[in-house]
Amino acid sequence: MEKKDFKKINNYLWEIPKSFRADMQVPARAYVTEKMLEESFKDRSLEQLVNVAALPGILKYSMAMPDMHEGYGFPIGGVAAMDMKEGVISPGGVGYDINCGMRLLKSDYSEKDIKPYLDKLATEIQKEVPSGLGRGRQIKISLEQIDRILENGARYLVEKGYGEKEDIENCEAGGRLERAEAFAVSPRAKNRGRDQVGTLGSGNHFLEIQKVGEIFDEKVAEVFGLFKDQIVIMIHTGSRGLGHQIATDYIRIMMQAMAKYRIRLPDRELAACPINSPEGKKYFAAMACGANYAWANRQMIAHYVRKAWKNVLGEKASPLVTLYDVAHNIAKIEKHKVGDKEIEVCVHRKGATRAFPPGHPEIPEKYREVGQPVLIPGSMGTASYILVGTQEGQEAFFSTCHGSGRTMSRHQAVRTISGQEVVNNLREKGILVKCRAMRGIAEEAPLAYKNIEDVIEVVHQAGLSKKVAKLLPLAVIKGE
């Protein structure tokens, strides 16, 4: 595959026609600049994008967002919508960290109000929220409680007093995917999740105290309740070991079952079964459980962040309110227009974010007039963004990017820079870093990622989502 195989549709969109390879069911599209396209040849992401176009029942296009890089099966940044009758579901199209996603808490305070408390606040949050690979809470919840969380998500925790009704209202899917059935999740996966509700995890997961640095759209910012220099807290984590185990279990099951359905794919990592097959239905039920667990995890973290907030600022401190919570790795049954009909489809978003337009019934009522809040984190120590969904995003099944996207493997990053160097660099910029292990900091160094500004510019110019506000980090709490 070479650059000449791509047709330039505009400055931010390139396409490989269906005729490129005999097994392609649809064209493959990449939302990238020319420079990003050229850089994408360094890994297998474009090849993976074309492979996704070969999945049975795929509709319109196989797509990749500008943060695309090589993943397992699908490229990260990959989007594919499947016909409910003819289509397949692929665990590789969701990923190992099911519903890795973002929650943003907003305060009434500005930077000058919080500055004197910043170090103490970051230390207290780190104390309250365990972070790191396999790092769990002292308490293990029972398997019966795990089943409740798997089937009811964040709603279960709010009912138990860990949050407000408003948290659920401002959550994608109300913090709970339907069709979740705990029986579909293996005992091993459940046990891995028993002590990890309310934990941050490792890798690119983080918790950040940020300020609103710039506002691009005053009207939407006002509806979202945002103002210049406002203090917000961003939570980035997913379904931890439980989600990873669900993916591992079902990739194995689907690899074995594909022959039964005479499905032949260009890459074993794309292992998939028909959506309506017993294996497909069972994976969907388990994946929905993983998604619900992740929403519960972010709900519990928000509870402990609020506890730390009050411990430092006092009981009378004005509360932290959920602006929105959105998933990055998920398969969802949604209604979309295909041709001149609106039909139900199964949308795989892997390292991609849902971005519904104004008026969409699935958006909280208070945001419906302007569109869905979209939360896109930068890499550690760089800006993050709040965007809003647009009607133009229909062509991409109302999807947008999920972050800046890696350009360097974790091993390569560790060989290139030390964790201490990263901490020192961030300190020079006035950013506090709290972490328990320096290796994790080196793995997530800003130099290992694409420039977030370039990625955001593509989705903004392509009309997938529009910029509302830029968030600047003040303190970073990292997983190990």
C-alpha positions in Angstrom: 0.0 0.0 0.0 1.3 3.4 -1.0 0.2 7.0 -0.9 -0.8 6.8 -4.5 -3.5 4.2 -3.6 -5.4 7.0 -1.7 -7.8 9.4 -3.2 -7.8 12.8 -1.6 -11.4 13.9 -0.9 -10.4 17.1 0.9 -7.5 18.4 3.1 -8.7 16.3 6.0 -10.0 13.1 4.4 -8.4 10.4 2.3 -10.0 7.2 0.8 -8.9 3.9 -0.5 -11.5 2.7 -3.0 -13.2 -0.7 -2.6 -11.5 -1.9 -5.7 -8.1 -1.8 -4.0 -8.5 -5.3 -2.7 -10.9 -8.1 -3.8 -12.1 -8.8 -0.2 -13.1 -5.2 0.7 -16.8 -4.7 1.2 -16.6 -0.9 1.5 -14.0 1.8 0.9 -11.6 2.7 3.7 -11.4 6.3 4.9 -8.8 8.1 7.0 -9.5 11.6 8.5 -6.0 12.9 8.4 -3.9 15.6 6.9 -1.4 14.7 4.1 1.5 14.8 6.6 -0.4 12.5 9.0 -1.2 10.1 6.2 2.5 9.9 5.3 3.4 9.2 8.9 0.8 6.5 9.2 2.8 4.3 6.9 5.3 3.8 9.7 3.1 1.2 11.4 0.3 -1.2 10.4 -2.6 1.1 11.0 -3.5 1.7 7.3 -3.3 -2.0 6.6 -5.6 -2.7 9.6 -8.0 -0.1 8.3 -8.3 -1.9 5.0 -8.6 -5.2 6.8 -11.6 -3.8 8.7 -13.2 -3.0 5.3 -13.3 -6.8 4.7 -15.6 -7.5 7.6 -19.0 -9.1 6.6 -21.9 -6.7 6.9 -19.8 -3.5 7.3 -21.8 -0.4 6.2 -20.6 2.7 4.2 -16.9 2.8 5.2 -14.2 1.5 7.4 -12.9 4.7 9.1 -10.0 5.9 11.1 -9.7 9.2 13.1 -6.6 11.4 13.1 -5.3 9.8 16.3 -5.0 6.5 14.5 -2.2 4.1 15.2 -1.6 0.4 15.2 -3.9 -1.6 17.6 -5.1 -5.2 18.0 -7.2 -6.1 15.0 -8.7 -2.7 14.4 -6.4 0.3 14.3 -6.8 2.5 17.4 -9.0 5.4 16.2 -11.0 2.9 14.1 -14.8 3.1 13.5 -17.0 0.5 11.8 -20.8 0.2 11.7 -22.3 -3.2 11.1 -25.7 -4.2 9.7 -27.7 -5.9 12.4 -28.7 -8.8 10.2 -25.7 -9.5 8.0 -22.9 -8.0 10.2 -20.4 -9.3 12.7 -19.2 -8.2 16.1 -15.5 -8.2 16.8 -13.8 -7.9 20.2 -10.8 -6.4 18.3 -13.1 -3.6 17.3 -13.7 -2.7 20.9 -10.3 -3.4 22.4 -9.0 -4.9 25.6 -9.9 -1.9 27.8 -13.6 -1.9 27.3 -15.1 1.5 27.8 -11.8 3.2 28.6 -13.3 6.7 28.7 -13.4 10.2 30.2 -15.3 11.9 32.9 -15.1 15.6 33.5 -16.0 17.2 36.8 -16.4 21.0 36.9 -16.2 23.4 39.8 -17.3 26.9 40.5 -13.8 27.9 41.4 -11.2 29.7 39.3 -7.4 29.0 39.3 -6.6 31.8 41.7 -9.0 30.3 44.3 -7.4 26.8 44.1 -3.8 27.7 43.6 -2.9 27.8 47.3 -4.4 24.3 47.8 -3.2 22.7 44.6 -0.3 20.5 45.9 -2.4 19.4 49.0 -5.4 18.6 46.7 -3.3 16.5 44.3 -1.7 14.6 47.2 -5.1 14.0 48.8 -6.6 12.7 45.5 -3.6 10.4 45.0 -4.2 9.1 48.6 -7.9 8.5 48.0 -7.8 7.0 44.5 -5.5 3.9 44.1 -3.7 3.9 40.8 -1.5 1.5 38.9 -1.4 -1.9 37.3 -3.3 -4.4 39.5 -3.4 -1.9 42.3 -6.8 -2.4 44.0 -8.7 -1.2 47.1 -8.3 -2.7 50.5 -11.9 -3.9 50.3 -13.0 -6.7 47.9 -16.6 -6.5 47.0 -18.7 -9.7 46.8 -19.4 -11.5 43.6 -23.1 -10.7 44.1 -22.2 -7.0 44.2 -20.0 -7.4 41.1 -23.0 -8.9 39.2 -25.1 -5.9 40.2 -22.4 -3.5 38.9 -22.0 -5.5 35.7 -25.7 -5.3 34.9 -26.5 -1.8 36.3 -23.2 0.2 36.0 -22.9 3.6 37.6 -26.6 3.6 38.4 -26.1 0.9 41.1 -23.4 3.0 42.8 -25.6 6.1 42.8 -28.4 4.1 44.3 -25.9 3.1 47.0 -25.1 6.7 47.8 -21.9 7.1 45.8 -22.9 10.1 43.7 -25.9 12.1 42.5 -28.7 11.4 40.1 -27.2 14.2 37.9 -24.0 12.0 37.5 -26.2 9.5 35.6 -28.0 12.0 33.6 -24.7 13.4 32.3 -23.3 10.1 31.3 -23.3 8.4 27.9 -26.1 5.7 27.9 -27.1 6.9 31.4 -24.0 5.0 32.7 -25.5 1.6 31.8 -25.7 -0.4 28.6 -28.7 -2.6 28.2 -28.3 -6.2 27.2 -25.6 -6.6 29.9 -25.9 -10.1 31.5 -23.5 -11.1 34.2 -23.6 -14.8 33.4 -21.7 -14.0 30.2 -18.6 -12.9 32.2 -16.2 -15.6 33.4 -15.5 -16.1 37.1 -11.9 -15.2 36.4 -12.9 -11.8 34.9 -15.2 -11.1 37.9 -12.5 -11.9 40.4 -10.1 -9.6 38.6 -12.6 -6.8 39.1 -13.5 -7.4 42.8 -11.0 -4.9 44.2 -10.7 -2.5 41.3 -13.9 -0.4 41.4 -12.7 3.1 42.1 -9.1 2.6 40.8 -7.2 4.4 38.1 -5.0 1.8 36.4 -1.8 2.1 34.6 -0.7 3.0 31.0 -2.2 6.3 29.7 -4.8 6.5 32.5 -4.6 9.6 34.6 -6.5 12.0 36.8 -5.8 15.7 36.1 -6.6 19.0 37.8 -7.0 21.4 34.9 -8.1 25.0 34.2 -10.1 26.2 31.2 -7.4 28.0 29.3 -9.3 29.2 26.2 -12.9 29.3 25.1 -13.7 28.9 21.3 -17.5 28.9 21.4 -19.0 31.2 24.1 -22.6 30.0 23.5 -21.9 26.3 23.9 -19.5 26.9 26.8 -22.2 28.8 28.6 -24.6 25.8 28.1 -21.9 23.4 29.4 -21.3 25.8 32.4 -17.7 26.6 31.5 -15.8 29.9 32.0 -12.2 31.1 31.6 -9.7 29.9 34.3 -12.3 27.6 35.8 -11.0 24.5 37.7 -12.1 21.2 36.3 -11.0 17.6 37.0 -10.6 15.0 34.3 -10.7 11.3 35.0 -9.4 8.9 32.3 -9.7 5.2 33.0 -11.7 2.1 32.0 -12.7 -1.4 33.0 -9.3 -2.5 34.4 -8.4 -6.2 34.6 -12.1 -7.3 34.3 -12.5 -5.7 30.8 -9.1 -7.1 29.7 -10.2 -10.6 30.7 -13.5 -10.4 28.9 -11.7 -9.4 25.7 -9.2 -12.3 26.2 -12.0 -14.8 26.8 -14.1 -13.8 23.8 -11.2 -13.4 21.3 -10.4 -17.1 22.0 -14.1 -18.1 21.7 -14.5 -16.3 18.4 -11.3 -17.5 16.8 -12.6 -21.1 17.4 -16.2 -20.3 16.2 -15.4 -18.5 12.9 -15.1 -21.6 10.8 -18.6 -22.7 11.8 -19.9 -19.5 10.2 -17.5 -19.7 7.2 -16.0 -16.4 8.1 -12.6 -15.8 6.6 -10.7 -12.7 7.5 -7.3 -11.2 6.4 -6.1 -11.0 10.0 -6.9 -13.5 12.9 -6.9 -10.5 15.3 -10.2 -9.4 13.7 -11.9 -12.6 15.0 -15.6 -12.0 14.7 -18.9 -13.8 14.7 -22.4 -12.7 13.4 -24.0 -10.2 15.8 -27.0 -12.5 16.1 -25.1 -15.7 16.6 -25.0 -17.3 20.1 -21.3 -16.2 20.4 -22.0 -12.7 19.1 -24.9 -12.2 21.5 -22.9 -13.6 24.4 -19.9 -11.3 23.7 -22.2 -8.3 23.4 -23.7 -9.2 26.8 -20.2 -9.5 28.3 -18.9 -6.4 26.6 -21.9 -4.4 27.9 -21.0 -5.7 31.4 -17.4 -4.5 30.9 -18.7 -1.1 29.8 -21.0 -0.9 32.8 -18.1 -1.8 35.1 -16.0 1.1 33.6 -18.8 3.6 34.2 -19.1 2.4 37.8 -15.3 2.7 38.2 -15.3 6.3 37.0 -18.4 7.0 39.3 -16.5 5.6 42.3 -13.4 7.6 41.4 -15.5 10.7 41.2 -16.9 9.9 44.7 -13.3 9.7 46.1 -12.2 12.8 44.3 -15.2 14.7 45.8 -14.1 13.3 49.2 -10.6 14.6 48.7 -12.0 17.9 47.5 -14.0 18.4 50.8 -11.1 17.1 52.9 -8.9 19.9 51.6 -11.3 22.7 50.9 -13.8 22.1 53.7 -17.3 20.7 53.9 -18.8 23.9 52.7 -16.7 23.9 49.5 -19.0 24.2 46.4 -19.4 20.7 44.8 -17.9 19.1 41.8 -20.5 18.5 39.2 -20.3 16.0 36.3 -20.1 17.8 33.0 -20.2 14.6 31.0 -18.8 11.0 30.8 -18.1 9.4 27.5 -16.7 6.0 26.3 -13.8 5.4 24.0 -13.8 1.7 23.4 -17.2 0.2 22.9 -19.7 -1.4 20.5 -23.2 0.3 20.6 -26.5 -0.4 19.0 -27.6 3.0 17.6 -29.9 4.3 15.0 -28.2 5.9 12.0 -29.1 7.0 8.5 -27.8 4.7 5.9 -28.8 5.7 2.4 -32.3 7.3 2.8 -33.3 5.0 5.7 -32.7 5.3 9.4 -31.8 1.8 10.7 -30.3 0.1 13.8 -26.6 -0.6 13.4 -23.9 -1.9 15.7 -21.1 0.8 15.8 -17.7 -0.3 16.9 -15.6 2.6 18.2 -12.1 1.6 19.2 -10.2 4.6 20.4 -12.9 6.8 19.1 -15.6 8.9 20.8 -19.3 9.3 20.2 -20.2 12.8 19.1 -24.0 13.2 18.7 -25.4 16.4 17.1 -27.9 19.0 18.4 -31.4 17.6 18.9 -30.3 13.9 19.3 -32.6 12.1 21.7 -29.7 10.4 23.5 -28.2 13.7 24.7 -29.1 15.0 28.1 -31.9 17.5 27.8 -29.9 20.5 29.0 -27.3 20.0 26.2 -29.7 19.0 23.4 -29.9 22.4 21.9 -26.2 22.6 21.2 -25.0 19.0 20.9 -23.2 16.3 23.0 -20.1 17.3 25.0 -17.1 15.5 23.6 -14.1 15.0 26.0 -10.7 14.5 24.3 -7.6 14.2 26.5 -4.1 15.2 25.5 -1.0 13.3 26.4 0.4 13.9 29.9 1.2 17.6 30.4 -0.4 18.8 27.2 -3.7 20.5 26.6 -7.0 18.5 26.6 -10.1 19.6 24.8 -13.9 19.9 25.2 -15.7 19.7 21.8 -19.3 19.4 20.8 -21.0 17.0 18.3 -22.2 18.3 14.9 -24.7 17.3 12.3 -21.9 17.0 9.7 -20.5 14.0 11.7 -23.3 11.9 10.3 -21.0 10.5 7.5 -18.7 9.1 10.3 -21.7 7.7 12.3 -21.3 10.7 14.6 -17.8 9.6 15.8 -14.6 11.6 16.5 -11.1 11.0 17.8 -10.4 10.0 21.4 -7.0 11.6 22.1 -3.7 12.5 20.5 -2.6 8.9 19.5 0.8 7.3 20.1 3.7 7.7 17.7 6.2 5.7 19.8 5.9 2.3 21.6 6.1 2.3 25.4 9.5 0.5 25.2 10.8 3.1 22.8 9.6 5.9 25.0 11.4 4.4 28.0 14.6 4.1 26.0 14.3 7.7 24.8 13.6 9.6 28.0 13.6 8.9 31.8 10.5 9.4 34.0 12.5 11.9 36.1 13.3 14.0 33.0 9.5 14.1 32.1 8.7 15.2 35.7 11.4 17.9 35.6 10.2 19.2 32.2 6.6 19.4 33.5 7.7 21.1 36.7 9.4 23.7 34.7 6.1 24.4 33.0 4.4 24.8 36.4 2.7 21.3 36.3 2.7 19.1 39.4 3.1 15.4 38.9 2.1 12.7 41.4 3.0 9.2 40.6 4.2 6.0 42.3 6.5 4.7 39.5 8.8 6.6 37.2 8.7 4.0 34.4 5.0 4.7 33.8 5.8 8.4 33.5 8.4 7.7 30.8 6.1 5.4 28.9 3.5 8.2 28.7 5.9 11.1 27.9 4.4 13.8 25.6 7.1 13.0 23.0 5.5 9.5 22.5 2.3 11.1 21.2 1.1 13.1 18.2 0.5 16.8 18.7 -3.0 17.1 20.2 -3.4 20.5 18.5 -3.0 18.9 15.0 -5.4 16.1 15.8 -8.1 18.4 17.2 -7.7 20.7 14.2 -8.5 17.8 11.8 -11.8 16.8 13.6 -12.8 20.5 13.9 -12.1 21.3 10.2 -13.6 18.0 9.0 -16.8 18.8 10.9 -16.7 15.7 13.1 -16.9 17.8 16.2 -16.3 21.5 17.0 -13.9 23.0 19.5 -15.5 24.5 22.6 -12.7 24.9 25.2 -9.1 24.1 25.7 -8.1 22.7 29.1 -4.6 23.2 30.5 -3.1 20.8 33.2 -2.1 22.1 36.6 -1.5 18.8 38.4 -1.3 15.2 37.0 -2.0 12.1 39.1 -0.7 9.1 37.2 -1.2 5.3 37.3 1.9 3.3 37.5 
